[in-house]
Amino acid sequence: MYTVDLASSARRELHKLPSDAQRRVISRLERLAPNPRPHGATKLSGTTDTYRIRVGDYRVVYEVHDDRLLVMVIRIRRREHAYQD
């Protein structure tokens, strides 16, 4: 099992979401622990271990660290803002 952790910025973004969206995102994050690369996860080009999953209108961008069994969530944003830094 992998440990799912959120960067402080991702944690803030999660808390800003509406409560129903928060529940859906948290549910999907919990399902990353046994399988960090589920069906529907897309590897982002130009990166080595960065993926994204869709949760309704939101995108969750995360890194998989196989050596530490860690999934680090980087961003949780609406689709139109998910890839902007």
SEVEXLO-87334 format. One record per residue: x, y, z of N, C-alpha, C in turn. Coordinates in Angstrom, 2 decimals. Atoms other than C-alpha are relative to their C-alpha. Layout:
N
<rec><n_X>X</n_X><n_Y>Y</n_Y><n_Z>Z</n_Z><ca_X>X</ca_X><ca_Y>Y</ca_Y><ca_Z>Z</ca_Z><c_X>X</c_X><c_Y>Y</c_Y><c_Z>Z</c_Z></rec>
...
This chain:
85
<rec><n_X>0.83</n_X><n_Y>-1.19</n_Y><n_Z>0.00</n_Z><ca_X>0.00</ca_X><ca_Y>0.00</ca_Y><ca_Z>0.00</ca_Z><c_X>0.88</c_X><c_Y>1.25</c_Y><c_Z>0.00</c_Z></rec>
<rec><n_X>-0.68</n_X><n_Y>-1.29</n_Y><n_Z>0.06</n_Z><ca_X>1.15</ca_X><ca_Y>3.50</ca_Y><ca_Z>-0.84</ca_Z><c_X>-0.62</c_X><c_Y>0.93</c_Y><c_Z>1.05</c_Z></rec>
<rec><n_X>0.50</n_X><n_Y>-1.06</n_Y><n_Z>-0.86</n_Z><ca_X>0.81</ca_X><ca_Y>6.45</ca_Y><ca_Z>1.51</ca_Z><c_X>-0.36</c_X><c_Y>1.17</c_Y><c_Z>-0.90</c_Z></rec>
<rec><n_X>0.43</n_X><n_Y>-1.16</n_Y><n_Z>0.77</n_Z><ca_X>-1.17</ca_X><ca_Y>9.34</ca_Y><ca_Z>0.02</ca_Z><c_X>0.17</c_X><c_Y>1.23</c_Y><c_Z>0.87</c_Z></rec>
<rec><n_X>-0.26</n_X><n_Y>-1.22</n_Y><n_Z>-0.75</n_Z><ca_X>0.08</ca_X><ca_Y>12.73</ca_Y><ca_Z>1.18</ca_Z><c_X>-0.29</c_X><c_Y>1.20</c_Y><c_Z>-0.90</c_Z></rec>
<rec><n_X>0.30</n_X><n_Y>-1.22</n_Y><n_Z>0.75</n_Z><ca_X>-0.91</ca_X><ca_Y>16.24</ca_Y><ca_Z>0.13</ca_Z><c_X>1.03</c_X><c_Y>1.06</c_Y><c_Z>0.32</c_Z></rec>
<rec><n_X>-0.85</n_X><n_Y>-1.18</n_Y><n_Z>-0.20</n_Z><ca_X>1.46</ca_X><ca_Y>19.14</ca_Y><ca_Z>-0.38</ca_Z><c_X>-0.86</c_X><c_Y>1.06</c_Y><c_Z>0.68</c_Z></rec>
<rec><n_X>0.78</n_X><n_Y>-1.01</n_Y><n_Z>-0.73</n_Z><ca_X>0.45</ca_X><ca_Y>22.12</ca_Y><ca_Z>1.75</ca_Z><c_X>-0.88</c_X><c_Y>0.82</c_Y><c_Z>-0.95</c_Z></rec>
<rec><n_X>0.81</n_X><n_Y>-0.75</n_Y><n_Z>0.96</n_Z><ca_X>-0.76</ca_X><ca_Y>23.97</ca_Y><ca_Z>-1.36</ca_Z><c_X>-1.20</c_X><c_Y>-0.83</c_Y><c_Z>-0.45</c_Z></rec>
<rec><n_X>1.12</n_X><n_Y>0.86</n_Y><n_Z>0.40</n_Z><ca_X>-2.90</ca_X><ca_Y>20.99</ca_Y><ca_Z>-2.41</ca_Z><c_X>-1.01</c_X><c_Y>-0.11</c_Y><c_Z>1.13</c_Z></rec>
<rec><n_X>0.91</n_X><n_Y>0.06</n_Y><n_Z>-1.16</n_Z><ca_X>-4.35</ca_X><ca_Y>20.78</ca_Y><ca_Z>1.10</ca_Z><c_X>-0.86</c_X><c_Y>1.26</c_Y><c_Z>0.06</c_Z></rec>
<rec><n_X>0.77</n_X><n_Y>-1.26</n_Y><n_Z>0.03</n_Z><ca_X>-5.37</ca_X><ca_Y>24.46</ca_Y><ca_Z>0.89</ca_Z><c_X>-1.03</c_X><c_Y>-0.01</c_Y><c_Z>-1.13</c_Z></rec>
<rec><n_X>0.93</n_X><n_Y>0.05</n_Y><n_Z>1.13</n_Z><ca_X>-6.91</ca_X><ca_Y>23.90</ca_Y><ca_Z>-2.55</ca_Z><c_X>-1.16</c_X><c_Y>-0.93</c_Y><c_Z>0.30</c_Z></rec>
<rec><n_X>1.06</n_X><n_Y>0.93</n_Y><n_Z>-0.36</n_Z><ca_X>-8.87</ca_X><ca_Y>20.92</ca_Y><ca_Z>-1.22</ca_Z><c_X>-1.01</c_X><c_Y>0.66</c_Y><c_Z>0.93</c_Z></rec>
<rec><n_X>0.90</n_X><n_Y>-0.64</n_Y><n_Z>-0.97</n_Z><ca_X>-10.30</ca_X><ca_Y>22.96</ca_Y><ca_Z>1.66</ca_Z><c_X>-0.84</c_X><c_Y>1.11</c_Y><c_Z>-0.63</c_Z></rec>
<rec><n_X>0.76</n_X><n_Y>-1.04</n_Y><n_Z>0.67</n_Z><ca_X>-11.46</ca_X><ca_Y>25.66</ca_Y><ca_Z>-0.76</ca_Z><c_X>-1.13</c_X><c_Y>-0.55</c_Y><c_Z>-0.88</c_Z></rec>
<rec><n_X>1.02</n_X><n_Y>0.60</n_Y><n_Z>0.86</n_Z><ca_X>-13.59</ca_X><ca_Y>23.21</ca_Y><ca_Z>-2.77</ca_Z><c_X>-1.33</c_X><c_Y>-0.08</c_Y><c_Z>0.73</c_Z></rec>
<rec><n_X>1.31</n_X><n_Y>0.24</n_Y><n_Z>-0.63</n_Z><ca_X>-17.34</ca_X><ca_Y>22.86</ca_Y><ca_Z>-2.18</ca_Z><c_X>0.01</c_X><c_Y>-1.37</c_Y><c_Z>0.70</c_Z></rec>
<rec><n_X>-0.04</n_X><n_Y>1.22</n_Y><n_Z>-0.82</n_Z><ca_X>-18.10</ca_X><ca_Y>20.11</ca_Y><ca_Z>0.35</ca_Z><c_X>-0.28</c_X><c_Y>-1.27</c_Y><c_Z>-0.80</c_Z></rec>
<rec><n_X>0.25</n_X><n_Y>1.21</n_Y><n_Z>0.79</n_Z><ca_X>-19.54</ca_X><ca_Y>17.67</ca_Y><ca_Z>-2.20</ca_Z><c_X>1.21</c_X><c_Y>-0.36</c_Y><c_Z>-0.86</c_Z></rec>
<rec><n_X>-1.21</n_X><n_Y>0.25</n_Y><n_Z>0.79</n_Z><ca_X>-16.45</ca_X><ca_Y>18.06</ca_Y><ca_Z>-4.39</ca_Z><c_X>1.12</c_X><c_Y>-0.52</c_Y><c_Z>0.90</c_Z></rec>
<rec><n_X>-1.02</n_X><n_Y>0.49</n_Y><n_Z>-0.95</n_Z><ca_X>-14.22</ca_X><ca_Y>17.58</ca_Y><ca_Z>-1.33</ca_Z><c_X>-0.19</c_X><c_Y>-1.48</c_Y><c_Z>0.26</c_Z></rec>
<rec><n_X>0.27</n_X><n_Y>1.41</n_Y><n_Z>-0.26</n_Z><ca_X>-15.92</ca_X><ca_Y>14.26</ca_Y><ca_Z>-0.58</ca_Z><c_X>0.39</c_X><c_Y>-0.87</c_Y><c_Z>-1.18</c_Z></rec>
<rec><n_X>-0.35</n_X><n_Y>0.78</n_Y><n_Z>1.19</n_Z><ca_X>-15.49</ca_X><ca_Y>13.04</ca_Y><ca_Z>-4.16</ca_Z><c_X>1.51</c_X><c_Y>-0.10</c_Y><c_Z>-0.19</c_Z></rec>
<rec><n_X>-1.45</n_X><n_Y>-0.01</n_Y><n_Z>0.15</n_Z><ca_X>-11.83</ca_X><ca_Y>14.06</ca_Y><ca_Z>-4.30</ca_Z><c_X>0.65</c_X><c_Y>-0.89</c_Y><c_Z>1.06</c_Z></rec>
<rec><n_X>-0.57</n_X><n_Y>0.82</n_Y><n_Z>-1.07</n_Z><ca_X>-11.03</ca_X><ca_Y>12.47</ca_Y><ca_Z>-0.93</ca_Z><c_X>-0.23</c_X><c_Y>-1.48</c_Y><c_Z>-0.27</c_Z></rec>
<rec><n_X>0.30</n_X><n_Y>1.40</n_Y><n_Z>0.33</n_Z><ca_X>-12.73</ca_X><ca_Y>9.25</ca_Y><ca_Z>-2.02</ca_Z><c_X>0.96</c_X><c_Y>-0.51</c_Y><c_Z>-1.07</c_Z></rec>
<rec><n_X>-0.93</n_X><n_Y>0.42</n_Y><n_Z>1.06</n_Z><ca_X>-10.59</ca_X><ca_Y>9.13</ca_Y><ca_Z>-5.18</ca_Z><c_X>1.43</c_X><c_Y>-0.08</c_Y><c_Z>0.51</c_Z></rec>
<rec><n_X>-1.35</n_X><n_Y>0.04</n_Y><n_Z>-0.56</n_Z><ca_X>-7.42</ca_X><ca_Y>9.92</ca_Y><ca_Z>-3.23</ca_Z><c_X>0.21</c_X><c_Y>-1.26</c_Y><c_Z>0.82</c_Z></rec>
<rec><n_X>-0.11</n_X><n_Y>1.22</n_Y><n_Z>-0.79</n_Z><ca_X>-8.10</ca_X><ca_Y>7.03</ca_Y><ca_Z>-0.87</ca_Z><c_X>0.20</c_X><c_Y>-1.23</c_Y><c_Z>-0.90</c_Z></rec>
<rec><n_X>-0.13</n_X><n_Y>1.13</n_Y><n_Z>0.92</n_Z><ca_X>-8.35</ca_X><ca_Y>4.70</ca_Y><ca_Z>-3.87</ca_Z><c_X>1.35</c_X><c_Y>-0.04</c_Y><c_Z>-0.69</c_Z></rec>
<rec><n_X>-1.35</n_X><n_Y>0.02</n_Y><n_Z>0.56</n_Z><ca_X>-4.83</ca_X><ca_Y>5.69</ca_Y><ca_Z>-4.97</ca_Z><c_X>0.97</c_X><c_Y>-0.82</c_Y><c_Z>0.85</c_Z></rec>
<rec><n_X>-0.92</n_X><n_Y>0.72</n_Y><n_Z>-0.90</n_Z><ca_X>-3.26</ca_X><ca_Y>3.93</ca_Y><ca_Z>-1.96</ca_Z><c_X>0.31</c_X><c_Y>-1.42</c_Y><c_Z>-0.50</c_Z></rec>
<rec><n_X>-0.35</n_X><n_Y>1.34</n_Y><n_Z>0.49</n_Z><ca_X>-3.59</ca_X><ca_Y>0.36</ca_Y><ca_Z>-3.31</ca_Z><c_X>0.51</c_X><c_Y>0.00</c_Y><c_Z>-1.45</c_Z></rec>
<rec><n_X>-0.38</n_X><n_Y>-0.04</n_Y><n_Z>1.41</n_Z><ca_X>-3.13</ca_X><ca_Y>1.38</ca_Y><ca_Z>-6.97</ca_Z><c_X>0.19</c_X><c_Y>1.45</c_Y><c_Z>-0.43</c_Z></rec>
<rec><n_X>-0.21</n_X><n_Y>-1.41</n_Y><n_Z>0.32</n_Z><ca_X>-1.50</ca_X><ca_Y>4.75</ca_Y><ca_Z>-7.71</ca_Z><c_X>-0.11</c_X><c_Y>0.33</c_Y><c_Z>-1.49</c_Z></rec>
<rec><n_X>0.16</n_X><n_Y>-0.22</n_Y><n_Z>1.45</n_Z><ca_X>-1.91</ca_X><ca_Y>4.29</ca_Y><ca_Z>-11.47</ca_Z><c_X>-1.26</c_X><c_Y>-0.71</c_Y><c_Z>-0.49</c_Z></rec>
<rec><n_X>1.24</n_X><n_Y>0.68</n_Y><n_Z>0.37</n_Z><ca_X>-5.58</ca_X><ca_Y>3.36</ca_Y><ca_Z>-11.87</ca_Z><c_X>-0.37</c_X><c_Y>0.25</c_Y><c_Z>-1.45</c_Z></rec>
<rec><n_X>0.53</n_X><n_Y>-0.24</n_Y><n_Z>1.34</n_Z><ca_X>-7.44</ca_X><ca_Y>3.08</ca_Y><ca_Z>-15.15</ca_Z><c_X>-0.53</c_X><c_Y>1.43</c_Y><c_Z>-0.04</c_Z></rec>
<rec><n_X>0.42</n_X><n_Y>-1.39</n_Y><n_Z>0.11</n_Z><ca_X>-8.04</ca_X><ca_Y>6.64</ca_Y><ca_Z>-16.32</ca_Z><c_X>1.05</c_X><c_Y>0.99</c_Y><c_Z>0.45</c_Z></rec>
<rec><n_X>-1.08</n_X><n_Y>-0.90</n_Y><n_Z>-0.39</n_Z><ca_X>-4.88</ca_X><ca_Y>8.08</ca_Y><ca_Z>-14.78</ca_Z><c_X>0.86</c_X><c_Y>0.26</c_Y><c_Z>-1.23</c_Z></rec>
<rec><n_X>-0.79</n_X><n_Y>-0.39</n_Y><n_Z>1.16</n_Z><ca_X>-2.87</ca_X><ca_Y>9.97</ca_Y><ca_Z>-17.38</ca_Z><c_X>1.36</c_X><c_Y>0.50</c_Y><c_Z>0.45</c_Z></rec>
<rec><n_X>-1.36</n_X><n_Y>-0.46</n_Y><n_Z>-0.29</n_Z><ca_X>0.89</ca_X><ca_Y>10.36</ca_Y><ca_Z>-17.22</ca_Z><c_X>0.21</c_X><c_Y>1.32</c_Y><c_Z>-0.74</c_Z></rec>
<rec><n_X>-0.22</n_X><n_Y>-1.30</n_Y><n_Z>0.62</n_Z><ca_X>1.81</ca_X><ca_Y>13.98</ca_Y><ca_Z>-17.88</ca_Z><c_X>1.30</c_X><c_Y>-0.02</c_Y><c_Z>-0.79</c_Z></rec>
<rec><n_X>-1.18</n_X><n_Y>0.00</n_Y><n_Z>0.86</n_Z><ca_X>4.24</ca_X><ca_Y>14.48</ca_Y><ca_Z>-20.73</ca_Z><c_X>1.06</c_X><c_Y>0.94</c_Y><c_Z>0.55</c_Z></rec>
<rec><n_X>-1.11</n_X><n_Y>-0.81</n_Y><n_Z>-0.46</n_Z><ca_X>7.66</ca_X><ca_Y>15.88</ca_Y><ca_Z>-19.97</ca_Z><c_X>0.37</c_X><c_Y>-0.23</c_Y><c_Z>1.45</c_Z></rec>
<rec><n_X>-0.31</n_X><n_Y>0.32</n_Y><n_Z>-1.39</n_Z><ca_X>7.72</ca_X><ca_Y>14.35</ca_Y><ca_Z>-16.50</ca_Z><c_X>0.31</c_X><c_Y>-1.48</c_Y><c_Z>0.12</c_Z></rec>
<rec><n_X>-0.33</n_X><n_Y>1.41</n_Y><n_Z>-0.17</n_Z><ca_X>8.97</ca_X><ca_Y>11.08</ca_Y><ca_Z>-15.11</ca_Z><c_X>-1.08</c_X><c_Y>-0.76</c_Y><c_Z>0.76</c_Z></rec>
<rec><n_X>0.95</n_X><n_Y>0.71</n_Y><n_Z>-0.84</n_Z><ca_X>6.41</ca_X><ca_Y>10.18</ca_Y><ca_Z>-12.44</ca_Z><c_X>-1.21</c_X><c_Y>0.84</c_Y><c_Z>0.40</c_Z></rec>
<rec><n_X>1.12</n_X><n_Y>-0.86</n_Y><n_Z>-0.33</n_Z><ca_X>3.64</ca_X><ca_Y>12.79</ca_Y><ca_Z>-12.57</ca_Z><c_X>-1.23</c_X><c_Y>-0.43</c_Y><c_Z>-0.81</c_Z></rec>
<rec><n_X>1.23</n_X><n_Y>0.47</n_Y><n_Z>0.59</n_Z><ca_X>0.05</ca_X><ca_Y>11.77</ca_Y><ca_Z>-13.26</ca_Z><c_X>-1.14</c_X><c_Y>0.94</c_Y><c_Z>0.36</c_Z></rec>
<rec><n_X>1.20</n_X><n_Y>-0.75</n_Y><n_Z>-0.36</n_Z><ca_X>-3.40</ca_X><ca_Y>13.28</ca_Y><ca_Z>-13.22</ca_Z><c_X>-1.20</c_X><c_Y>-0.93</c_Y><c_Z>-0.09</c_Z></rec>
<rec><n_X>1.28</n_X><n_Y>0.70</n_Y><n_Z>0.07</n_Z><ca_X>-6.85</ca_X><ca_Y>11.91</ca_Y><ca_Z>-12.53</ca_Z><c_X>-1.09</c_X><c_Y>1.04</c_Y><c_Z>-0.05</c_Z></rec>
<rec><n_X>1.17</n_X><n_Y>-0.87</n_Y><n_Z>0.08</n_Z><ca_X>-10.21</ca_X><ca_Y>13.45</ca_Y><ca_Z>-13.25</ca_Z><c_X>-0.96</c_X><c_Y>-0.35</c_Y><c_Z>1.12</c_Z></rec>
<rec><n_X>1.04</n_X><n_Y>0.16</n_Y><n_Z>-1.00</n_Z><ca_X>-12.75</ca_X><ca_Y>13.97</ca_Y><ca_Z>-10.50</ca_Z><c_X>-1.05</c_X><c_Y>1.05</c_Y><c_Z>-0.32</c_Z></rec>
<rec><n_X>0.98</n_X><n_Y>-0.97</n_Y><n_Z>0.46</n_Z><ca_X>-15.72</ca_X><ca_Y>15.65</ca_Y><ca_Z>-12.15</ca_Z><c_X>0.68</c_X><c_Y>1.11</c_Y><c_Z>-0.78</c_Z></rec>
<rec><n_X>-0.61</n_X><n_Y>-1.16</n_Y><n_Z>0.66</n_Z><ca_X>-14.66</ca_X><ca_Y>19.16</ca_Y><ca_Z>-13.19</ca_Z><c_X>1.39</c_X><c_Y>0.30</c_Y><c_Z>0.54</c_Z></rec>
<rec><n_X>-1.28</n_X><n_Y>-0.25</n_Y><n_Z>-0.65</n_Z><ca_X>-11.51</ca_X><ca_Y>18.91</ca_Y><ca_Z>-11.08</ca_Z><c_X>1.05</c_X><c_Y>-0.98</c_Y><c_Z>-0.49</c_Z></rec>
<rec><n_X>-1.14</n_X><n_Y>0.85</n_Y><n_Z>0.36</n_Z><ca_X>-8.06</ca_X><ca_Y>17.53</ca_Y><ca_Z>-11.85</ca_Z><c_X>0.91</c_X><c_Y>-0.08</c_Y><c_Z>1.21</c_Z></rec>
<rec><n_X>-0.94</n_X><n_Y>0.24</n_Y><n_Z>-1.09</n_Z><ca_X>-5.78</ca_X><ca_Y>16.00</ca_Y><ca_Z>-9.26</ca_Z><c_X>1.32</c_X><c_Y>-0.38</c_Y><c_Z>-0.65</c_Z></rec>
<rec><n_X>-1.33</n_X><n_Y>0.26</n_Y><n_Z>0.55</n_Z><ca_X>-2.10</ca_X><ca_Y>16.16</ca_Y><ca_Z>-10.23</ca_Z><c_X>0.87</c_X><c_Y>-0.51</c_Y><c_Z>1.14</c_Z></rec>
<rec><n_X>-0.78</n_X><n_Y>0.61</n_Y><n_Z>-1.06</n_Z><ca_X>0.21</ca_X><ca_Y>13.90</ca_Y><ca_Z>-8.27</ca_Z><c_X>1.23</c_X><c_Y>-0.71</c_Y><c_Z>-0.55</c_Z></rec>
<rec><n_X>-1.24</n_X><n_Y>0.71</n_Y><n_Z>0.34</n_Z><ca_X>3.64</ca_X><ca_Y>12.27</ca_Y><ca_Z>-8.27</ca_Z><c_X>-0.01</c_X><c_Y>-1.34</c_Y><c_Z>0.73</c_Z></rec>
<rec><n_X>-0.12</n_X><n_Y>1.32</n_Y><n_Z>-0.60</n_Z><ca_X>4.28</ca_X><ca_Y>8.58</ca_Y><ca_Z>-7.59</ca_Z><c_X>1.48</c_X><c_Y>-0.25</c_Y><c_Z>0.28</c_Z></rec>
<rec><n_X>-1.36</n_X><n_Y>0.32</n_Y><n_Z>-0.41</n_Z><ca_X>7.44</ca_X><ca_Y>7.73</ca_Y><ca_Z>-5.65</ca_Z><c_X>0.02</c_X><c_Y>-1.47</c_Y><c_Z>0.42</c_Z></rec>
<rec><n_X>0.03</n_X><n_Y>1.43</n_Y><n_Z>-0.27</n_Z><ca_X>7.75</ca_X><ca_Y>3.95</ca_Y><ca_Z>-5.93</ca_Z><c_X>1.03</c_X><c_Y>-0.42</c_Y><c_Z>1.04</c_Z></rec>
<rec><n_X>-1.04</n_X><n_Y>0.39</n_Y><n_Z>-0.94</n_Z><ca_X>10.95</ca_X><ca_Y>3.81</ca_Y><ca_Z>-3.89</ca_Z><c_X>-0.41</c_X><c_Y>0.22</c_Y><c_Z>1.45</c_Z></rec>
<rec><n_X>0.47</n_X><n_Y>-0.29</n_Y><n_Z>-1.36</n_Z><ca_X>9.14</ca_X><ca_Y>5.26</ca_Y><ca_Z>-0.85</ca_Z><c_X>-1.45</c_X><c_Y>-0.41</c_Y><c_Z>0.21</c_Z></rec>
<rec><n_X>1.43</n_X><n_Y>0.36</n_Y><n_Z>-0.05</n_Z><ca_X>5.64</ca_X><ca_Y>3.90</ca_Y><ca_Z>-1.62</ca_Z><c_X>-0.83</c_X><c_Y>1.21</c_Y><c_Z>0.41</c_Z></rec>
<rec><n_X>0.64</n_X><n_Y>-1.27</n_Y><n_Z>-0.32</n_Z><ca_X>4.36</ca_X><ca_Y>7.49</ca_Y><ca_Z>-1.63</ca_Z><c_X>-0.68</c_X><c_Y>0.57</c_Y><c_Z>-1.23</c_Z></rec>
<rec><n_X>0.72</n_X><n_Y>-0.78</n_Y><n_Z>1.00</n_Z><ca_X>1.75</ca_X><ca_Y>9.33</ca_Y><ca_Z>-3.68</ca_Z><c_X>-0.09</c_X><c_Y>1.41</c_Y><c_Z>0.56</c_Z></rec>
<rec><n_X>0.00</n_X><n_Y>-1.39</n_Y><n_Z>-0.46</n_Z><ca_X>2.31</ca_X><ca_Y>13.09</ca_Y><ca_Z>-3.31</ca_Z><c_X>-0.91</c_X><c_Y>0.83</c_Y><c_Z>-0.91</c_Z></rec>
<rec><n_X>0.95</n_X><n_Y>-0.82</n_Y><n_Z>0.76</n_Z><ca_X>-0.64</ca_X><ca_Y>15.21</ca_Y><ca_Z>-4.42</ca_Z><c_X>0.55</c_X><c_Y>1.42</c_Y><c_Z>-0.05</c_Z></rec>
<rec><n_X>-0.59</n_X><n_Y>-1.32</n_Y><n_Z>0.21</n_Z><ca_X>0.60</ca_X><ca_Y>18.47</ca_Y><ca_Z>-5.92</ca_Z><c_X>-1.06</c_X><c_Y>1.08</c_Y><c_Z>-0.16</c_Z></rec>
<rec><n_X>1.02</n_X><n_Y>-0.99</n_Y><n_Z>0.30</n_Z><ca_X>-2.52</ca_X><ca_Y>20.23</ca_Y><ca_Z>-7.18</ca_Z><c_X>-1.37</c_X><c_Y>-0.65</c_Y><c_Z>-0.05</c_Z></rec>
<rec><n_X>1.40</n_X><n_Y>0.39</n_Y><n_Z>0.16</n_Z><ca_X>-6.30</ca_X><ca_Y>19.96</ca_Y><ca_Z>-6.97</ca_Z><c_X>-0.70</c_X><c_Y>1.26</c_Y><c_Z>-0.49</c_Z></rec>
<rec><n_X>0.57</n_X><n_Y>-1.22</n_Y><n_Z>0.58</n_Z><ca_X>-7.86</ca_X><ca_Y>22.47</ca_Y><ca_Z>-9.32</ca_Z><c_X>-1.07</c_X><c_Y>-0.34</c_Y><c_Z>-1.03</c_Z></rec>
<rec><n_X>0.95</n_X><n_Y>0.14</n_Y><n_Z>1.10</n_Z><ca_X>-10.67</ca_X><ca_Y>23.00</ca_Y><ca_Z>-11.78</ca_Z><c_X>0.79</c_X><c_Y>-0.23</c_Y><c_Z>-1.28</c_Z></rec>
<rec><n_X>-0.66</n_X><n_Y>0.41</n_Y><n_Z>1.24</n_Z><ca_X>-9.83</ca_X><ca_Y>21.71</ca_Y><ca_Z>-15.23</ca_Z><c_X>0.72</c_X><c_Y>1.14</c_Y><c_Z>-0.70</c_Z></rec>
<rec><n_X>-0.59</n_X><n_Y>-1.11</n_Y><n_Z>0.76</n_Z><ca_X>-9.14</ca_X><ca_Y>25.11</ca_Y><ca_Z>-16.77</ca_Z><c_X>1.23</c_X><c_Y>0.60</c_Y><c_Z>0.67</c_Z></rec>
<rec><n_X>-1.14</n_X><n_Y>-0.57</n_Y><n_Z>-0.72</n_Z><ca_X>-6.55</ca_X><ca_Y>25.98</ca_Y><ca_Z>-14.08</ca_Z><c_X>1.00</c_X><c_Y>-1.07</c_Y><c_Z>0.46</c_Z></rec>
<rec><n_X>-0.78</n_X><n_Y>1.11</n_Y><n_Z>-0.58</n_Z><ca_X>-5.01</ca_X><ca_Y>22.56</ca_Y><ca_Z>-13.33</ca_Z><c_X>1.45</c_X><c_Y>-0.01</c_Y><c_Z>-0.40</c_Z></rec>
<rec><n_X>-1.36</n_X><n_Y>0.14</n_Y><n_Z>0.49</n_Z><ca_X>-1.86</ca_X><ca_Y>22.92</ca_Y><ca_Z>-15.39</ca_Z><c_X>0.77</c_X><c_Y>1.30</c_Y><c_Z>0.02</c_Z></rec>
<rec><n_X>-0.68</n_X><n_Y>-1.28</n_Y><n_Z>-0.15</n_Z><ca_X>-0.96</ca_X><ca_Y>26.51</ca_Y><ca_Z>-14.57</ca_Z><c_X>0.73</c_X><c_Y>0.02</c_Y><c_Z>1.33</c_Z></rec>
<rec><n_X>-0.73</n_X><n_Y>-0.11</n_Y><n_Z>-1.27</n_Z><ca_X>1.66</ca_X><ca_Y>27.24</ca_Y><ca_Z>-11.94</ca_Z><c_X>-0.14</c_X><c_Y>1.34</c_Y><c_Z>0.61</c_Z></rec>
